[in-house]
């Protein structure tokens, strides 16, 4: 690194404001002298980025920070002809600006993260020759790391960061390990990567071994890692899913494969043994044992809960409770708890409530606090998240010691300030915690304990440039102090008909898929369009319904099971809409949850109303709000059904045609009254109207959506 001016000394005190921190770091590299560079590419990229960052006003401190970095620090670096590996800093900064704008526009990073990114950029310039590059990136998130890599692209420094980006991607998604581990740049990390593949995606590793892959066979043979040896001792046969959770127990000779196969013949016996092993691993003081197959076991529990218990309960929905829940009669409190943390997205609302109440009853004798102490609060945060959607958090807290609950939530809150989390991970967790705090903030001990912890967090020097965390903590504090009312919001309480009209036309696009339920779902959906009020046009791979009277409305539906397949049929439909000069303001997903991401990828910011009626659509709602933070969206916490979807959408569409603003509270009351059977009332109770998202309202305000 070359510097044509003599560097000054860095006096980086912990109590300095962020603009001063930027200047101090910069002074190590050059003597300060503001200067505007005439380069068109540099100036243009900077102007566009600053405009994007200031598009929505955040606060005075954020604006000052942005102005100092881009109008003083960056220009000063260029003025002093700062060079890295013979590459002018102007080019590096231009790359930084372009990468930041791209990630902001694709919602990979929020504007609130940019000040900390800029700080890390300057820190790299100052220290990368003084310490290993990996040390600098231990506390930098994957998205920021990717942006920094783009900034130094073409340099040795950029290559080093590229290696770190690749490692982060592989650790976040073990699948990538199977295709990248043999690349030369990852040679020093092979043993670590092998461990993460075995622990995070054992099925992929075993498939490689079954295929006699020479790379993985060689690595496994040489490995002395306990996890690798335990996982690789399991064969990929018909009993694989049942045996894998016990692979460490087999390795340690605590159980035999024959015993597991015997247990598998009795669902309840196997499930209790599975729970015993999961808790034994979790409570072990050894870090590697505690982490053993942690995520795979959570996923396996969801599958077991569904196969062994939930399917039968759901099939007997119309039966009396005595018959419907008979399968649960012999389950103990731990079994019921694992059902609650593993099966929430698959249980009907009434079923979830039944299991929850039975769980509380089973723990009455010893007390709920004692129960959680015995299991070391395994997956407690997940339980809080699951029950928050049912308004049960306050009820659960009433059965526990407030001091312990406050401590657990406080630990969860502190974890959110982990800078290695992605923006979306932070936002999703903040959504959940906002809803939890909103429900239990009236508990004085919990409130006061968390307020003290938040104040402690806010006093940390690093929070001065971590605007995302600072605003999040302030938002939580406001909820606890009851300073913010999230009960009403004009944006979501009423969907104005004018928002749906573009050039006096309302256009709705419905996505159907090629699966076993597609034909039935499509047939039911089209049947609600009465010939007296709608014209139907068959366009080959899709159909169009056009309103005969009232507001001009066009409903496009791709046909399932066409010769070209659903993806091409949907693309053909969307292309036709664009060619006709129309714009979709209403998107409808009709299909299972595993198709949901494909629907989301075809939605655009023009959407003002979006329906995600598939099972568990609630989990993906953030992606919709990232497209358009003002969108009105309907999802279900649990099971989506055509018994609800068709009459609900028909009602909404008729409101649109009849030029009525949609008042969600009124519409929900009318729909609830219209569903008469036990099943439809139960199904509808898990559907969430657009104005009931406390978490969404929170992140919209706090994270500047």
N, C-alpha and C positions, 0 to 999 in steps of 0.2 A: 504494500500500500504506500503510495507516494503522497506527500503533502508539501506544497511549496511554501507554506508558512509554518513558523515554529509553533507547536501546540502549547496551549496554556495549561494550567492545572485545573483539575476537576474538584469542585467543592460541592458534592451532591449530598446535602443535608436532608434528613428525613422529613423536615417540615416545610420544604420548598413547594411552591405551587407547580403545577404541571408546565406552564409556559416557561418558568424559570428553569425547571429540570431540562427541558428541551435545549434552552440556550446554554446551560452549563455543560451538557454533553457535547454540544456543538463546539464550544470553546476549546475543548481538548483537541479538536481537529483543525480549527482555524480561528483566527481572531475575528471577532464579530464586526460585520459591516454589511448592512442590508443592501441588496442589489437585485435588480430585476433583470432576468435573462431574456434576451431577445429571441431565443430559439422558438420557432413556431410550434413544433411538436411538443416541446416541454411546456410552453405557456398554454397551449390549447388543452393538453391533457390535465394540467393543473386547474385551469378554469372550469372545465367540465366536472372534475371531481369535487371541487369546492362548492360548486352550484348544487351538486347532488347531496352533499353533506348538509347543506343549509336549506334544503328543500322544505323540511319541516323544522320549525324552531323547537329546540330542546331546552336550553337555558343559556344564561349569559356566560357561565364558565365554559361550557362546551364551545360556544362561538369564539371566545377569546383563545382557547386552546387551538382551534382550527386555524385562526388567523395568524397566530404566532408561528406555528409550524410551517405553513405553506407560504406565508408572505415575508417571513424573516429568516427562519432557520434554513429552509431549502435554498432560497436565493443566495444566502450567504455561503453555503457550501459550494455553489457554482462559481460565485465571485472569486473564491480562493483557489479555483482550479483543482479541486480535490479529485484524486484519481485512485482507483482500485484495480490492480492488475492491468494497468495501462488503459482502463476503460473510464472515461469521464463520468463524474458523478451525475452530470445532467442526464445521461442516458439511463443510468440506474434509477434515478428518481422518476424519469418518465415511465419506465417499466413499472415502478411502484404505483404510480397514479393510475395507470391503465388497468393493472391487476386489481386494485382496490375498487375501481368503478365497476369492473366486470363482476366481481363477487357481490357487491352491493346490489347491482341490478338483477342478479340471479338469486338473491335472497340467501346466499351462502354465508354472508356476514352482515351484521347490522352496522349502521353508522356509528353507534355508540362504542363499537369495538375499535374504531380507527385510531383514536388518540393513543391507546395502549400499543397498537401495532406500530405507530410512528415512534413511540418511545423505544420499542424493541428494535426497530430499524437502526436508530442512532446508537443503541447499546451494542449492536453487532459491529457497527463501524469502529467503535471505540475499543472493543475487547476481543474480537475474533482471532487476533494474532497472539493473544495473551493466554488463552485457555482453549481446551478442546471445544469444537463447535457444538457437540452434542450437549455439553453442559449448559450452553446458552438456551437451548430449546427444550429443556426439561419442563419448564413452566409455560411454554408457548403452545397454544392450541393448534390443532391440525389445519384449520382454515388459514390462520395467520401464518403458519409455517409455509403453506403452499403459496401464499402471496409473496412472502419474503424470498422464496425460491425463484419465483418469476422475476423479482426485482434484480436478482444477481445472475440471471440466466446467461449462459455463455462463459461464466467465470469458474475457476476452481472452487470458489466459495459457494457459488450456485450449485455445483455438482455435489458438494458436501451436504448442502441443505436438501437437495433432491433425494439423497439417500435417507435422510431423516423423514422426509415426506412419505417416502415409500414404506419405511418401517412403521410409521404411524398408521398408514392405511391398512397395513397387514395386521397390526394389532387390533384395530377397530373391526376389521372384517377378515377373519382367519382364512377365508376361501382364497384370498390373494396369495397367501403363503404357499399354497400348493403349486402356483404357477411362477413364482418369483424367487423362491428360496435359493435357487442355483445360480442366480445372477452374481457376477464377481463382486459387485458393490456391497452385497449382503453377506459375503463370506465370513466376516468376523462375528456375525450375529446368528449363524445357523442353529446353534444349540438352543438359543433363546426362542427363535422362531419355531423350531420343532416343538418345544414345550407349549407355546401358545396354540399351535395347531392341534396338538393332542388334547389340550385342556378345553379349547373353545369349539373345535369342530372335529371330534374324534372319528366321526363317520368318514370324513374326507381322507384322513390319514390312513385308516384301515382299508379304504378303497385303493389307495396308492400301493399299500403293501400287498393286497390281494392281486393287484395287477403286476406285481413284481417290479415296481418302479425302482431302478437301480439307485437313484439319488436318495430316496426316502428309505429304502432298504438298508443302504449303507449308513445313513445317519442314525437310524434306529438301532442298528447293531452296535454302533460305537457309543450310544448314549447310556449314561448311568443315572439319568433323571428318573425319580420315582414315578412321576405322573406318566411319562412316556412309556415306561416299562409296564405299568399297570394297565394302561389303555390298550397297548399293543398285545396284551395277553388275551384279549377278547376276539373271538372270531365273528365275522359278519355272516351270521346264519339267522334262522327264524327266531332265535331267542335273543338276538343282539340287543334289542331295545330293553328287554327285561334284565339282561345281565350287566350292561354297561354301567348303570348307577352303582353296582356292587364291585366294580373292577378293582378298586383299591382294597376292598375287603378280601377279595380273592387273592390278590397279590400278597396280602399280609396273612393269608391262611386263616382268616376269621370266618369264612364261609366257603362252601364249595359250589361249583357250577350246578352239580346235581341237586343240591338243596334249593338253589334259586329256581330251577326248573320245576321242582316240586311245589314251591311257594306259588309259582305262576298259575297253578291250577286252581287256586283259591284267591279271587280278586281282593277280598278284604285282608286276608293274611299277607298277600304280597304287598298291598298298599301300606299296611302298617310296618312291614319290614323295610320298605322303601323309605318311609318317613323316618324310621329309626336311623337309617344310614345317612340320610340327608342332614339330620340334626347332629349326628355324631361328627360328621365332617365339619359342619358349620361351627360347632363349639370347640373344636380342637385348637389348642394354642399355637400349633405349628402353622405358619402362614401358608405354606404350600398345601398342606392337608386341608386347611380351612377353605382355600380357593379351589380345591379339586373339583373339576367338572361343575362349577357353580352355576353357570348359565345353562348348560345342557340339562342339569337336573331340574331347574326351574321350568324349562320347556317340556321335559318329560312329565313333570307333574301335571301340566295342563292337559297333556294327551291322556294320561292315566285317569285323571278326574273325569274327563269326558267319556272315555270308553267304559269305565267301571260303574259310574254312577249317574252322570248328567244325562246321557242319552236316554236311559230308562225313565228318569224323572220327567224329562221333556215329552217323551212319548205318551206318558200317562197324565198329561196336563188336565184333561177333562174328568179324570177320575177323582174320587174323594181323597182328601189328604192322607187318610190312613193307608190307602192303596198306593197313591202316588209316591209317597216318601218312605215306603216300606224298606227300600234298599238302604236307607240311612239308619234304621233302627238300632243296629249293633255298633255303629261307629262311635268312637270316643272323641273327646274334645280335639285332640291333635288331628285326627282324620278330618273332622269338620273344618278345622282351621285351614288345612291344606286345600280343601275344596274351595274355600272362600278366596284364597290367594291365587288359586290356579284356574278356577272355573267361572269367574265373574262374567266374562264376555260371552259365555255359552249358556248360562242359566237364564231362564225367564225371571222377570223381576220378582214375582211371587215366590219362585223357588229360591232365589238368592235370600230373600227376607226370611224364609222358613229356615234355611240353613244357618243364617246369622243368629236368629233367635234360639235355635236348638244349641248352637255353639255356646251362647251366653248361659243357657240353662245348665249345660254340661259342666261349666266352670264355676257355677255358683258355690259349690261346697268348699273348694280350695281357694276361690277368689281369682279374678281375672289377672291381677298383678302377679300372683304366684304362678299362674299358667305361663305368662310371658317371660317371667324370670327363668322358669325351667327350660324354655326353648331359646333363651338368650335373645329374645325379641327378633327371631328369624323373620325376615321379610315384613317387618312391621310397617315400614313406609309403603310397601306395596298394598298392604291391607288398608291403610288410611286412604290411599288413592282409589282403591276399588270401592270402598263404602262411601266416599265423598259424593259420588254420583247418585247415591240413594238417600242423601241427607242423614246418614247414620253416624257421622263423626262425633257429633255432640253426644249422642247416646253412648257411644263407646267410651268416650272420655269420662262420662258420668260413672262408669264402672271401674275407673282406674285412678291411681294417685296422680294428681295434677303435676306434682314436681317431676315425676318420671316422664310423663308425656311431654312436658316442657323441655326436658333434657334431650329426649329423642328427636323432637322437632328441631331443637337448637342444633343438634349434631347434623341433621339433614340440611338445615339452612347453611351451616358453615361449609358443607360439602359443595353447595352451589357456587361458592366463590373459588372453586378449583378452576384455574385458568386453562386447564387442558380440555375442559368440556367444550363441545361445539356450541355454537350459538343456539341451534335448535334444541340441543339437550338442555341447555339452561332455560330456554323459553318454555319448553314442555314441563319441566320440573317446577318452574315459577307459576305456571297455570294451575297445577295441582295444589301447590302450597298456598296460593292465594285463596282458592276455594276452601281449603281446610281452615286457614286462619279466619276467614270470613264467618265460618260456622261456629268456631270455638273461641273467638276473641273475647267473649264476655266472661270467660273464666279468669278471675283476677290473678291467680298464681301463674297460670300459663302466660297471660298477657304481660305481667310485670317482668317475669323471667326472660321472655323473649325480647322485650323492649330493651332490657339491659344488655343482652347479647348483641342485638342489632347496633346499639350505640357503640359497643366495643369494636364491632366489625367496621363501622363507619369511621372510627378513629385511626384505623390502620393507614399508614402513609401511602401504601400502594393503591388504596381506593381513590386517591386524588386523580389518577389517570385511568382508572377502571370505571368508566361512566356507566357501563351496563350493570355492574354489580351495585354500584352506589345507588342508582335510581331504583333498582329492584329492592334493595334493603329499605330505602325511604318509602317505597310503595307498600311494603309489608308493614312498616311502622304505622303508616296512615290507616291501614285496615284495622290494626290492633287498637288504634286510638279513635276509631270510628269517624275518621275525617272524610272518608270517601263513601258516597252512596252508589252502589253498583246495581241497585234494584231497578232503576229506570234508565233508559238510554234511548233517545229519539232515533238513533241510527238503527236500532234493532227492534224497538217496540212496534214500529209500524213500517211496513214496506210500501212506500209511495208508488203508485202505479206509473208515475212519470219516469221513475228510475228504470223501469223495465221497457219503456218505449224508446225505440231508436227509429227516427224517420217515421213516426206514427205506427210502428209495427213492433209487436212483441214476438221474439223468436226463441223457441225452446228446443234444445238438442238433447235427445235421450239415447243413452248408450246401453246396448244389450250385448250379451256374450254367448259364445257357443259352448254351452254345458247342458247337463241333463235337465235343468229347470228352465232353460232359455225359452223353449217353445211355449211352455205353459205361461211363463211370466209375460211374454210378448202378447200372447193371445188375450190374457186378462187385461193387459194395459190398453190394447186397442179397443176392447169391448166397451170401455167406459165412454168412448167418443160416440155420442148419439148422432145418427144420420140426420136428424132434424136440425141439429145445431152446428154440425161440422161436415165439411167436404173432405173426402179422402182421395189422395192421388198416389198411385203406385209408381215409384221411380226405379223399379228394378231391385236394387240392393237396399233401398230404404223407402219409407213411405212418408207422406206429408199430410197432416190434418190442418185445414184452414177454417177458421171460424166463419160462420155464415152471417152473423150479425154482431153488433157491439164492437168492441175494440178489435182491430185487425190483429190476429194472432196466428202464428204458424208453428206447429209442433212437428219436428223431424224425429223419426225413429229409424235407426238402422235395423235391418232384419237379422235375426240370429241364424246360424247354420246355413249361410249362403255359400256358393261355390268359391268365392274369393276370401271367405273368412271374415270374422268380425272386425279385425283391425283395418283391413282395406275397405270394408263397407262403411265403417265410421269415417275414415278419411275421405272417401268419396262423398259422403253426406256433408261433411264440413266444407269441402271444396265447393260443392254446389251452393251452399249458403253464402260463401264469400263471393262467388261469381255472380250471384243474384243481387249483390250489393247490400246484403243483410248482415246484421251483427247479433250474435247470440247473447242474450242477457239472462237466460235461465238454463242451467245444466242439470240433467237428471241422470244419476247413476243407477242402473237396474241390473244387479248381478251380485255374485258373492263377493266377500271382502277381499279375496285374493286377486280380484280384477280391479279393485278400487284405484290402485296407483296408476293403472293404464287409463282410467277415466280422468284422473286428476291431471295427467300429462297432456290431455287434450283440451282441458279447460283454459280459459283466458281471463285476463283481468276485467273483461267486459261483463262477466257474470255478476248479476245483482242478487239472484236467488239460486242457490245450489242445494240439491237434495242428495244426501248420501245415505240411503235407506238400507244399505247392506249391514250385515252383522258386524258390530263393533266399529262402525264408521266414525264414532266419537274419537278414536285414537288418531285419525288422520285429519281432523278438522283444522289443525294448525296450517297445513299446506294450503287449504282453501283461503284462509285469512291472509296468508302471505301473498296470494295473487291479488286480493282486493280486501283491505281491512274493513271496509264498510259492508261486505257481503252479508246477506241474510241466509243462514244455512240451517238445514234440518238434518239431524243424524239420530242414530239410535245407540244407546249404551250397549245393548246386547243383541237380541235376535231381530233381524229385519224380516218382514213378511209381506207378501202381496195382499194379504187380508187387510193390512193397514195402508200399504203404499198406494194401491189403486184408488180407494175412496179419498185418501188425503190429497193426492195430486189432482184428482178430479175437482175437489172442492176448491183448491188453490187456483187451478186454471180457470174455473168459472168466475172466481172473484176478479181475475185479470181481465177476462173478456167483458165482464159487466162493469168495468172501469171503477172498481172499488179498491181503495187502499187496503192492504191486508193488515189488520190489527191482530197480532198473534195471540194475545190473551183471550180475545173474544172467539177467534177461530178455534183455539184449543178447547175451549169450553163446549163449543158446538160439536166438535168432533168427538170429544169424550162422551157426550150425551148420546151420540149416534151409534156408538159401539155397545151392543147389548150383551153379547156372550161373555162368559168368563175368560175365554181365550183371547178375544180381541181386546178386551179391556186391559188384560195383563200385558199383551204385546204393546199396546199403545202407550202404556205407562212408562216404557223405556225410551220413547221418542222424545227428543228435546227440541223445543221451539227456539227460534233464533235469539230471543231476548233472555234466555236463561243461562248464558255462559258467563259466570262470574270471572272465571279464569281468562277468557278471551277479552272481556272488557278491561281487565287488569293489564294484560300485556299490551293491549292496543294503546293504552295511555302511557304506560311505563317505558315500553321499548320503542315508542315512536313509530308505530306501524303506519 
